[in-house]
């Protein structure tokens, strides 16, 4: 499969999955963002897709989690330390893991995530560093803990400071 085909499939899958969730939560979702490595252009590696949903209130989402579980989604309680205060739901779609991250509009993490995603998209050095890091991890050249630590350092460098950002 070509890189362009992977990117096209990711965009289509992102749109399809975002709309599916919007049908459940249209009254409480404020924003939707495609984040993470599957967002990058010419990313030659199969990876999970991460979709960030900014919601009015955590309470609304938690009350509707049972609906998503009934529709085949799984609640992920150990997604990452960074998202420990957020709700993450997962579904496998056409062989790809799709993670739906529900975050409150009041969260300070939103801007960090969006800024890092934008930097990865438009800064070739950051994008290249991230691609090399992901490649090494997928080739089992490092452990998940090493990958998380190096990704953390990369995102700290992108952010330019160490206030809040931890591994995404």
N, C-alpha and C positions, 0 to 999 in steps of 0.2 A: 504494500500500500504506500502511495506517495505521501510526502509531507503535506502537500497542498490538500490531498484527500482527507488526511487526519485533521487538519485545521478546519476544513469545511464541515466534516462530521461533528467536530466539537462545537462549532457555532450553531449548527442545526440542533444538536442535542441540548445545548444550553438554552436555546429559545424554547424548545419543546418542554423541557423540565421546568423552566421558570414559569411558563404559562400554566402548567399543571398545578404547581403550588399556588400561583395567584388565584386559580379557581377556588381553592380551599380557603385562602386567607386574604382575599381582595379587600376586605374592610379594614385590615390591620397592617398590611404591608405598605411601607412608605417608599422604599427603594429596593432595587434588585441589581446585583453586580456579579459579573463573572470574574472570579479571582483565581490566583494560583497558576501553576505551570500550564494547564490546558488552555489558558487564555493567550499564551505567547504564540506569536506567529513563527512559523517554520520550526516548531518544537518537535524534533523527530522521535520522541519517546512516548509510548503509551503511558498515560498517567491518570490518576483520579481527576474528576472534575469537581471543583468547589464553587458553589454558588452562595453568595452572601445575601441574605434577606434582612433588610433593616425594618424593624417592626415598631409599632407604637408602644406595645407593652409585652413584657415576657409572659404575664399572666394569661393574656389572650392566646398566645401560641401554645403554652403548656396545656391549656384546656382543650385545644384541638389536636394534640399529639395522638390521641387515640384514633382519630379519624385517619391520620396518615399511616399509623400502624396497621389499621384495617385495610388500607389500600396497598399494603406491601412494603411500606417503609420500615426501617429498623431504627430505633433510638440508639445513638452511639454515645455512651457515657464517658469513654476514655479517648476521645478524638485527639486532643492535645491539651497540655496545660494552659496554653494561651486561650483556648476556647472553653475552659472549664465552667465559666459562668453563663455560657450560651447554650442553646439547645441545638444539637446536631442530629439530623435524620439522614439515613443512607438508603439508597436503592441501587441495584445493579440494572443498567439499561444497555441492552445490546453488548453485554460483556464488559462494560465500563462502569466502575464505581462512581456514583454521583453523590456527593456530600452536600446537604443543604444546611447552611449555618444560619440560625435565626438569632439576631443580635438587636438589642434595644437601641432606639435612636439616641438615647442618652449616653451610650458607651463611648469612651475616649478611643477605643481600639479602631473604630470605623475609619477615621482619618488616616491612622497609621497603615492600615491594610490597603486602602485605596491609593495612598501615596506610594507605597512600595510596589503595588501592581503597576501603577503608571510609570514608575522609574524602570521597572523591568521591561516594559513595553517600548520605551523611548530611549533608553540608555544602553548602547551596545555592549559596553564594558560590564555593566551589572547583569544584563541578559546573558552574555557569554559566560560569566562566572556562575550564574545560576544553572545554566544548561550543563556546564561541566560538572557541577556538584551533583545534579540530578542523574547524569550519566554514570558517574562513579558509584552512586548509591544503587542504581538499578543493575549495575554490573557486579554488585556485591563486593565492591572494593572498600566499603566502609560499613560500619554497623548503623542501625537506625539512630542510636544515640549520637554517634559521630556526625551523621547527616544533620540531625536536629541542631547540634551545637554549631556546625559550620553555617547552616542556613540562618541561625540566630545571629551569628557574627556578620554575615552578609547583609541581613536586614538592618542591623544596627548601623553598618557602614552606609547603607542607602539612606537611612533616616538621618544620619549625621549626629546622632546623640543617643543616649541610652535611657531616656526617661521611663517609657512604658513598654516599648516593643520587646516582645519575646518571640520565640519561634512560632511562625504561622503555619 
